[in-house]
Amino acid sequence: MELAPFHPRDVEETEPDDDRPGERLQKVLARAGVGSRRVSEDMIDQGRISVNGKVVRVQGMRIDPATAVIAVDGRRIDIKNDKVTYAMNKPFGVITAMSDDRNRPTVGDMMGDLATGLVHVGRLDQDTEGLLLLTTDGELAHRLAHPSYEVKKTYLAQVSGSIGRDLVRRVRAGVELEDGPVKVDSFQVVDTHAGQSVVEVVLHEGRKHIVRRLLAEVGLPVNRLTRTAVGPIDLARMRTGTIRKLTRTEVGALHELVGL
């Protein structure tokens, strides 16, 4: 059998690290799941890694994992490995709660053994389906849900009736509700068929039933509502009732979005 060519980086470090402060960047990258130390070092050579906004091209750089902001190909990564965030495609009829004293089905029930320490990021109504984030990172959950961070949420709504251009312009211009005006970030008609229309609504509001109330105010009662995205995270091909753990790159994108 012919052995692969020797690569000097294949050899594990046999000498203890010197006493300089911090931890070697390639070790932090490997622990974060970016790649092995060898792969991480190749990425540094290629200029694909930045620390605190500056591209790193020198091997052996030391960083403080608690404070350093690391990006791969311009996308921030999460290097903290003690917290976890999940995406769930919440089904119709499930309560956004970790438990319920009336024994109604909850997202906590769906998470099962994974539920320990999790909090849901905001809420979806019982009769609203789609993307719900759950995390053990309390600060991340707080910022994603707080209106001051203006995190955009995307919804698909099935409504009764057809929608003319004037109505589209009216929604985009802003609609006055009893508890104040609501301004959408985006509104468009996706499909119209057999007296029903599907519209996409993007907004960063968090008021209760905001999408249903907005559309009802302009004469579009909602028959079905699905949240398809929260910031950079979307449902993609997740089936109803499924759960997946976010990648470190995805969590890093959420951190960047809310300034963590």
C-alpha positions in Angstrom: 0.0 0.0 0.0 1.3 3.4 -0.9 1.1 6.0 1.8 -0.1 9.5 1.2 2.6 12.2 1.0 3.8 13.4 4.4 2.4 16.8 5.4 4.3 18.6 8.3 1.0 19.7 9.8 -0.3 16.1 10.1 2.0 15.7 13.1 0.3 16.5 16.4 2.0 19.0 18.6 4.2 17.2 21.1 5.5 20.2 22.9 3.4 22.1 25.3 2.2 25.5 24.1 4.4 28.4 25.2 3.2 30.8 27.9 1.9 33.5 25.6 -1.7 34.5 26.5 -4.6 33.2 24.5 -5.3 30.1 22.5 -4.0 29.2 19.0 -6.5 30.3 16.3 -6.4 27.0 14.4 -7.2 25.1 17.6 -10.2 27.3 18.3 -11.4 26.8 14.7 -11.0 23.1 14.9 -13.0 22.9 18.2 -15.8 25.1 16.6 -16.1 22.5 13.9 -14.8 24.6 11.0 -12.3 21.9 10.1 -9.2 20.0 11.4 -6.2 22.0 12.4 -4.6 21.3 9.1 -7.7 22.4 7.2 -8.0 25.5 9.4 -4.3 26.4 8.7 -4.9 26.0 5.0 -7.9 28.4 5.3 -5.7 30.9 7.1 -3.1 30.7 4.3 -5.9 31.4 1.8 -7.0 34.5 3.6 -10.5 33.1 4.4 -10.3 33.7 8.2 -10.7 37.1 9.9 -10.5 38.0 13.6 -12.1 41.2 14.8 -12.6 42.4 11.2 -9.0 41.8 10.0 -7.9 39.0 7.7 -5.4 36.7 9.4 -2.5 35.4 7.2 0.0 34.4 9.8 0.0 31.0 11.5 0.1 30.7 15.2 -1.9 33.7 16.1 -3.4 33.6 19.6 -6.8 34.8 20.5 -9.1 35.0 23.5 -12.1 32.8 22.5 -14.3 34.6 25.0 -14.0 38.0 23.2 -12.7 37.4 19.7 -15.1 37.8 16.7 -14.1 35.2 14.1 -15.5 35.0 10.5 -15.0 32.4 7.8 -15.4 33.7 4.2 -17.0 36.9 5.7 -19.6 35.0 7.8 -19.3 35.1 11.6 -19.1 31.8 13.4 -20.1 30.8 16.9 -17.0 29.6 18.8 -18.8 29.1 22.1 -19.7 25.4 22.4 -21.7 25.5 25.6 -25.0 26.7 24.1 -27.3 25.2 21.5 -30.0 26.6 19.2 -32.7 24.6 17.4 -35.1 25.3 14.5 -38.5 23.7 14.6 -41.3 23.6 12.0 -44.1 24.0 14.5 -47.3 22.3 13.5 -50.8 23.8 13.7 -52.4 23.4 17.1 -49.3 23.2 19.2 -48.8 25.7 22.0 -45.6 27.8 22.1 -44.7 26.9 25.7 -42.4 24.4 27.3 -45.3 23.0 29.4 -49.1 23.5 29.8 -51.2 22.9 32.9 -54.2 22.1 30.6 -52.3 19.2 28.9 -52.4 20.8 25.5 -49.6 19.8 23.1 -46.5 22.1 23.5 -43.2 22.7 21.8 -41.6 21.5 25.0 -43.4 18.1 24.4 -42.0 18.0 20.9 -38.4 18.7 22.1 -38.6 15.9 24.6 -35.3 15.1 26.2 -33.7 18.1 24.4 -36.0 20.6 26.2 -33.8 21.0 29.3 -32.7 24.6 29.5 -34.4 25.7 26.3 -36.4 28.9 25.9 -38.5 29.7 22.8 -37.6 32.8 20.9 -40.8 34.8 20.8 -44.1 33.0 20.1 -46.2 31.6 17.3 -50.0 31.4 17.9 -51.5 28.0 18.4 -53.1 28.2 14.9 -49.9 29.5 13.2 -47.4 27.1 11.7 -43.8 27.4 10.8 -40.3 28.4 12.0 -39.7 28.7 15.7 -36.3 29.0 17.3 -35.5 27.5 20.7 -32.2 28.1 22.5 -30.3 27.7 25.7 -28.7 31.2 25.1 -30.9 33.5 27.0 -29.3 36.7 25.8 -29.6 35.6 22.2 -33.3 34.8 22.7 -33.9 38.2 24.3 -32.3 40.2 21.5 -33.9 38.2 18.7 -37.4 38.8 20.3 -36.9 42.4 21.4 -38.4 45.0 19.0 -35.4 47.3 19.3 -33.2 44.9 17.3 -35.8 44.9 14.4 -35.2 41.2 13.5 -37.3 40.6 10.3 -39.7 37.7 10.2 -41.2 36.3 7.0 -44.7 34.9 6.7 -46.8 33.2 4.0 -50.5 33.8 4.5 -53.3 32.2 2.6 -56.2 34.7 2.3 -59.6 34.9 0.8 -60.1 36.9 -2.4 -57.9 38.4 -5.1 -55.5 41.3 -4.5 -55.2 44.3 -6.7 -52.3 46.7 -7.1 -54.0 49.4 -5.0 -54.3 47.1 -2.1 -50.7 46.1 -2.4 -49.7 49.8 -2.3 -51.9 50.4 0.7 -50.3 47.6 2.7 -46.8 48.7 1.7 -47.6 52.3 2.8 -48.5 51.2 6.3 -51.8 50.4 8.0 -53.3 51.9 11.1 -54.5 49.5 13.7 -56.3 50.2 17.0 -53.0 49.9 18.9 -51.0 52.0 16.5 -49.7 51.9 12.9 -47.9 48.9 11.4 -45.3 49.2 8.7 -44.2 46.1 6.7 -40.7 45.6 5.4 -42.0 43.8 2.4 -45.4 42.7 0.9 -46.0 40.8 -2.3 -48.6 38.5 -3.9 -47.1 35.0 -4.4 -50.1 33.2 -6.0 -53.8 33.6 -6.8 -56.0 30.7 -7.5 -59.7 29.8 -7.2 -60.7 32.7 -5.1 -57.7 32.4 -2.8 -54.4 34.3 -2.7 -51.0 33.6 -1.0 -49.1 36.7 0.1 -45.6 37.0 1.6 -45.4 39.5 4.5 -42.0 40.5 6.0 -42.0 42.7 9.1 -40.0 43.2 12.3 -43.0 43.8 14.6 -43.8 41.5 17.4 -47.3 42.6 18.5 -49.8 39.8 19.2 -51.6 38.5 16.1 -50.0 41.3 14.1 -50.0 39.6 10.7 -53.6 38.4 11.0 -54.8 41.8 12.3 -52.9 43.7 9.6 -54.4 41.6 6.8 -57.9 41.6 8.3 -57.8 45.4 8.5 -57.4 45.6 4.7 -60.1 43.0 4.0 -57.9 39.9 3.7 -59.0 37.4 6.4 -56.3 34.8 6.9 -57.1 31.1 6.4 -53.6 29.8 7.0 -50.5 31.4 8.3 -46.9 30.0 8.2 -43.7 31.7 9.3 -41.0 30.8 6.9 -38.0 32.7 8.2 -36.5 34.6 11.2 -33.7 36.8 10.1 -31.2 34.7 8.1 -32.7 31.3 9.3 -35.5 29.8 7.1 -37.5 26.7 7.0 -36.0 25.5 3.7 -37.1 21.9 3.4 -38.0 21.1 7.0 -41.2 19.1 7.2 -44.0 20.0 9.6 -43.1 18.8 13.1 -39.3 18.3 12.5 -36.5 19.8 14.5 -32.9 20.5 13.6 -29.9 21.9 15.4 -28.5 25.1 13.9 -25.0 25.0 12.6 -22.3 27.2 14.1 -22.3 29.4 11.1 -26.1 29.9 11.4 -25.8 30.7 15.1 -22.9 33.1 14.3 -25.1 34.8 11.8 -27.8 35.3 14.4 -25.2 36.7 16.8 -24.0 39.1 14.2 -27.5 40.2 13.5 -28.2 41.3 17.1 -24.7 42.5 17.9 -23.4 39.7 20.1 
